[in-house]
Amino acid sequence: MRPLQISPETAVKLAKELNIPIEHLMHMPQHILLQKLAQLAKQDKGQRDPDQSQHQDQSPQSEQS
């Protein structure tokens, strides 16, 4: 298996975000990396969306009143 074809800057950033050694990242199968990135994006979205979802939930209620 050949190493991932990503830039050194991207590799460093991903290793830091995923909290794994850069050596593990570079030799990680692509489908596993994609799964981890999807999980990271989901967590990141979950941290941002609660404020937006509260505003969206309150809007229809205020219109019905």
Secondary structure, DSSP 8 states (H G I E B T S, - for coil): -------HHHHHHHHHHHTS-HHHHHTS-HHHHHHHHHHHHHHHHHHHHHHHHHHHHHHHHHHH-
